[in-house]
Protein backbone atom coordinates (compact mmCIF):
# COMPACT_ATOMS: atom_id res chain seq x y z
CA UNK A 1 0.00 0.00 0.00
CA UNK A 2 1.32 3.43 -0.85
CA UNK A 3 1.76 6.28 1.59
CA UNK A 4 1.48 8.97 -1.08
CA UNK A 5 5.19 9.75 -1.40
CA UNK A 6 6.39 9.86 -5.04
CA UNK A 7 9.45 7.64 -4.67
CA UNK A 8 10.48 8.21 -8.30
CA UNK A 9 11.43 11.78 -7.35
CA UNK A 10 13.49 10.45 -4.41
CA UNK A 11 15.22 7.90 -6.64
CA UNK A 12 16.06 10.56 -9.21
CA UNK A 13 17.34 12.81 -6.45
CA UNK A 14 19.56 10.04 -5.07
CA UNK A 15 20.98 9.59 -8.57
CA UNK A 16 21.61 13.33 -8.86
CA UNK A 17 18.94 13.89 -11.51
CA UNK A 18 16.85 16.86 -10.48
CA UNK A 19 16.10 20.41 -11.54
CA UNK A 20 14.87 23.63 -10.03
CA UNK A 21 11.42 22.94 -11.50
CA UNK A 22 11.01 19.97 -9.15
CA UNK A 23 12.07 21.86 -6.01
CA UNK A 24 8.45 22.20 -4.88
CA UNK A 25 7.95 18.44 -5.17
CA UNK A 26 11.00 17.78 -3.00
CA UNK A 27 9.72 20.24 -0.36
CA UNK A 28 6.33 18.47 -0.39
CA UNK A 29 7.95 15.04 -0.12
CA UNK A 30 10.03 16.18 2.83
CA UNK A 31 6.89 17.48 4.59
CA UNK A 32 5.06 14.19 3.94
CA UNK A 33 8.00 12.20 5.28
CA UNK A 34 8.12 14.30 8.45
CA UNK A 35 4.41 13.65 9.01
CA UNK A 36 4.98 9.92 8.50
CA UNK A 37 7.87 9.94 10.91
CA UNK A 38 5.74 11.58 13.60
CA UNK A 39 2.83 9.16 13.26
CA UNK A 40 3.47 5.90 11.46
CA UNK A 41 0.32 4.43 9.88
CA UNK A 42 -0.57 0.93 10.98
CA UNK A 43 -0.70 -0.34 7.38
CA UNK A 44 2.97 0.60 7.08
CA UNK A 45 4.13 -1.01 10.32
CA UNK A 46 2.27 -4.34 10.08
CA UNK A 47 3.95 -5.66 6.89
CA UNK A 48 7.40 -4.80 8.26
CA UNK A 49 6.65 -6.55 11.54
CA UNK A 50 5.38 -9.58 9.62
CA UNK A 51 8.55 -9.74 7.50
CA UNK A 52 10.81 -9.38 10.54
CA UNK A 53 8.86 -12.09 12.34
CA UNK A 54 9.09 -14.41 9.30
CA UNK A 55 12.86 -13.88 9.05
CA UNK A 56 13.19 -14.48 12.78
CA UNK A 57 11.28 -17.76 12.47
CA UNK A 58 13.48 -18.88 9.56
CA UNK A 59 16.59 -18.06 11.59
CA UNK A 60 15.34 -19.95 14.63
CA UNK A 61 14.45 -22.98 12.50
CA UNK A 62 17.91 -22.90 10.92
CA UNK A 63 19.49 -22.81 14.39
CA UNK A 64 17.47 -25.83 15.48
CA UNK A 65 18.47 -27.82 12.37
CA UNK A 66 22.19 -27.31 13.02
CA UNK A 67 24.12 -30.16 14.61
CA UNK A 68 24.84 -29.65 18.32
CA UNK A 69 28.55 -28.97 17.80
CA UNK A 70 27.72 -26.04 15.50
CA UNK A 71 25.55 -24.19 18.02
CA UNK A 72 26.87 -20.95 19.33
CA UNK A 73 28.00 -20.44 22.89
CA UNK A 74 24.80 -20.59 24.98
CA UNK A 75 25.09 -17.22 26.77
CA UNK A 76 25.87 -15.56 23.42
CA UNK A 77 23.02 -17.45 21.80
CA UNK A 78 20.59 -16.30 24.51
CA UNK A 79 21.65 -12.66 24.11
CA UNK A 80 21.37 -12.96 20.34
CA UNK A 81 17.87 -14.45 20.56
CA UNK A 82 16.80 -11.76 23.04
CA UNK A 83 18.11 -9.05 20.70
CA UNK A 84 16.27 -10.61 17.76
CA UNK A 85 13.00 -10.75 19.70
CA UNK A 86 13.33 -7.13 20.77
CA UNK A 87 13.68 -5.62 17.28
CA UNK A 88 11.71 -2.38 17.13
CA UNK A 89 10.16 -2.28 13.67
CA UNK A 90 8.88 1.24 14.14
CA UNK A 91 12.42 2.44 14.89
CA UNK A 92 13.64 0.71 11.72
CA UNK A 93 10.95 2.44 9.66
CA UNK A 94 11.71 5.80 11.28
CA UNK A 95 15.42 5.36 10.47
CA UNK A 96 14.56 4.67 6.82
CA UNK A 97 12.31 7.73 6.71
CA UNK A 98 15.08 9.81 8.33
CA UNK A 99 17.43 8.69 5.53
CA UNK A 100 14.89 9.87 2.94
CA UNK A 101 14.51 13.20 4.77
CA UNK A 102 18.29 13.60 4.73
CA UNK A 103 18.25 12.92 0.98
CA UNK A 104 15.60 15.63 0.55
CA UNK A 105 17.68 18.06 2.62
CA UNK A 106 20.74 17.32 0.49
CA UNK A 107 18.79 17.82 -2.74
CA UNK A 108 17.26 21.06 -1.46
CA UNK A 109 20.70 22.36 -0.50
CA UNK A 110 22.12 21.49 -3.92
CA UNK A 111 19.13 23.15 -5.61
CA UNK A 112 19.62 26.26 -3.45
CA UNK A 113 23.28 26.35 -4.46
CA UNK A 114 22.34 25.94 -8.12
CA UNK A 115 19.80 28.75 -7.82
CA UNK A 116 22.35 31.03 -6.13
CA UNK A 117 24.88 30.26 -8.85
CA UNK A 118 22.33 31.22 -11.49
CA UNK A 119 21.21 34.38 -9.71
CA UNK A 120 24.74 35.66 -9.14
CA UNK A 121 25.99 34.76 -12.62
CA UNK A 122 28.45 32.09 -11.49
CA UNK A 123 27.03 29.57 -13.94
CA UNK A 124 27.22 32.06 -16.81
CA UNK A 125 30.79 33.01 -15.89
CA UNK A 126 31.81 29.38 -15.61
CA UNK A 127 30.27 28.66 -19.02
CA UNK A 128 31.96 31.71 -20.56
CA UNK A 129 35.34 30.71 -19.05
CA UNK A 130 34.93 27.18 -20.39
CA UNK A 131 33.98 28.50 -23.83
CA UNK A 132 36.95 30.90 -23.95
CA UNK A 133 39.28 28.11 -22.84
CA UNK A 134 37.90 25.86 -25.59
CA UNK A 135 38.39 28.59 -28.20
CA UNK A 136 41.97 29.18 -27.00
CA UNK A 137 42.73 25.46 -27.19
CA UNK A 138 41.34 25.21 -30.73
CA UNK A 139 43.28 28.28 -31.85
CA UNK A 140 46.49 26.84 -30.39
CA UNK A 141 45.86 23.55 -32.21
CA UNK A 142 45.14 25.38 -35.46
CA UNK A 143 48.27 27.51 -35.16
CA UNK A 144 50.47 24.55 -34.28
CA UNK A 145 49.05 22.62 -37.25
CA UNK A 146 49.92 25.49 -39.56
CA UNK A 147 53.52 25.58 -38.26
CA UNK A 148 53.11 28.75 -36.26
CA UNK A 149 54.24 28.44 -32.69
CA UNK A 150 53.07 30.45 -29.75
CA UNK A 151 56.59 31.85 -29.34
CA UNK A 152 56.63 33.16 -32.91
CA UNK A 153 53.25 34.78 -32.40
CA UNK A 154 54.42 36.34 -29.14
CA UNK A 155 57.63 37.62 -30.79
CA UNK A 156 55.58 38.97 -33.68
CA UNK A 157 53.31 40.84 -31.29
CA UNK A 158 56.29 42.31 -29.42
CA UNK A 159 57.92 43.37 -32.70
CA UNK A 160 54.64 44.89 -33.94
CA UNK A 161 54.23 46.83 -30.70
CA UNK A 162 57.84 48.03 -30.85
CA UNK A 163 57.41 49.14 -34.48
CA UNK A 164 54.17 50.95 -33.61
CA UNK A 165 55.87 52.78 -30.73
CA UNK A 166 58.81 53.71 -32.94
CA UNK A 167 56.53 55.00 -35.69
CA UNK A 168 54.49 56.98 -33.15
CA UNK A 169 57.68 58.44 -31.65
CA UNK A 170 58.97 59.47 -35.10
CA UNK A 171 55.65 60.96 -36.15
CA UNK A 172 55.24 63.00 -32.95
CA UNK A 173 58.74 64.49 -33.08
C-alpha positions in Angstrom: 0.0 0.0 0.0 1.3 3.4 -0.9 1.8 6.3 1.6 1.5 9.0 -1.1 5.2 9.7 -1.4 6.4 9.9 -5.0 9.4 7.6 -4.7 10.5 8.2 -8.3 11.4 11.8 -7.4 13.5 10.4 -4.4 15.2 7.9 -6.6 16.1 10.6 -9.2 17.3 12.8 -6.4 19.6 10.0 -5.1 21.0 9.6 -8.6 21.6 13.3 -8.9 18.9 13.9 -11.5 16.8 16.9 -10.5 16.1 20.4 -11.5 14.9 23.6 -10.0 11.4 22.9 -11.5 11.0 20.0 -9.2 12.1 21.9 -6.0 8.4 22.2 -4.9 8.0 18.4 -5.2 11.0 17.8 -3.0 9.7 20.2 -0.4 6.3 18.5 -0.4 7.9 15.0 -0.1 10.0 16.2 2.8 6.9 17.5 4.6 5.1 14.2 3.9 8.0 12.2 5.3 8.1 14.3 8.4 4.4 13.6 9.0 5.0 9.9 8.5 7.9 9.9 10.9 5.7 11.6 13.6 2.8 9.2 13.3 3.5 5.9 11.5 0.3 4.4 9.9 -0.6 0.9 11.0 -0.7 -0.3 7.4 3.0 0.6 7.1 4.1 -1.0 10.3 2.3 -4.3 10.1 4.0 -5.7 6.9 7.4 -4.8 8.3 6.7 -6.6 11.5 5.4 -9.6 9.6 8.5 -9.7 7.5 10.8 -9.4 10.5 8.9 -12.1 12.3 9.1 -14.4 9.3 12.9 -13.9 9.1 13.2 -14.5 12.8 11.3 -17.8 12.5 13.5 -18.9 9.6 16.6 -18.1 11.6 15.3 -20.0 14.6 14.5 -23.0 12.5 17.9 -22.9 10.9 19.5 -22.8 14.4 17.5 -25.8 15.5 18.5 -27.8 12.4 22.2 -27.3 13.0 24.1 -30.2 14.6 24.8 -29.6 18.3 28.5 -29.0 17.8 27.7 -26.0 15.5 25.6 -24.2 18.0 26.9 -20.9 19.3 28.0 -20.4 22.9 24.8 -20.6 25.0 25.1 -17.2 26.8 25.9 -15.6 23.4 23.0 -17.4 21.8 20.6 -16.3 24.5 21.7 -12.7 24.1 21.4 -13.0 20.3 17.9 -14.4 20.6 16.8 -11.8 23.0 18.1 -9.1 20.7 16.3 -10.6 17.8 13.0 -10.7 19.7 13.3 -7.1 20.8 13.7 -5.6 17.3 11.7 -2.4 17.1 10.2 -2.3 13.7 8.9 1.2 14.1 12.4 2.4 14.9 13.6 0.7 11.7 10.9 2.4 9.7 11.7 5.8 11.3 15.4 5.4 10.5 14.6 4.7 6.8 12.3 7.7 6.7 15.1 9.8 8.3 17.4 8.7 5.5 14.9 9.9 2.9 14.5 13.2 4.8 18.3 13.6 4.7 18.2 12.9 1.0 15.6 15.6 0.5 17.7 18.1 2.6 20.7 17.3 0.5 18.8 17.8 -2.7 17.3 21.1 -1.5 20.7 22.4 -0.5 22.1 21.5 -3.9 19.1 23.2 -5.6 19.6 26.3 -3.4 23.3 26.3 -4.5 22.3 25.9 -8.1 19.8 28.7 -7.8 22.4 31.0 -6.1 24.9 30.3 -8.8 22.3 31.2 -11.5 21.2 34.4 -9.7 24.7 35.7 -9.1 26.0 34.8 -12.6 28.4 32.1 -11.5 27.0 29.6 -13.9 27.2 32.1 -16.8 30.8 33.0 -15.9 31.8 29.4 -15.6 30.3 28.7 -19.0 32.0 31.7 -20.6 35.3 30.7 -19.0 34.9 27.2 -20.4 34.0 28.5 -23.8 37.0 30.9 -24.0 39.3 28.1 -22.8 37.9 25.9 -25.6 38.4 28.6 -28.2 42.0 29.2 -27.0 42.7 25.5 -27.2 41.3 25.2 -30.7 43.3 28.3 -31.9 46.5 26.8 -30.4 45.9 23.6 -32.2 45.1 25.4 -35.5 48.3 27.5 -35.2 50.5 24.6 -34.3 49.1 22.6 -37.2 49.9 25.5 -39.6 53.5 25.6 -38.3 53.1 28.8 -36.3 54.2 28.4 -32.7 53.1 30.4 -29.8 56.6 31.8 -29.3 56.6 33.2 -32.9 53.2 34.8 -32.4 54.4 36.3 -29.1 57.6 37.6 -30.8 55.6 39.0 -33.7 53.3 40.8 -31.3 56.3 42.3 -29.4 57.9 43.4 -32.7 54.6 44.9 -33.9 54.2 46.8 -30.7 57.8 48.0 -30.9 57.4 49.1 -34.5 54.2 50.9 -33.6 55.9 52.8 -30.7 58.8 53.7 -32.9 56.5 55.0 -35.7 54.5 57.0 -33.1 57.7 58.4 -31.6 59.0 59.5 -35.1 55.6 61.0 -36.2 55.2 63.0 -32.9 58.7 64.5 -33.1 
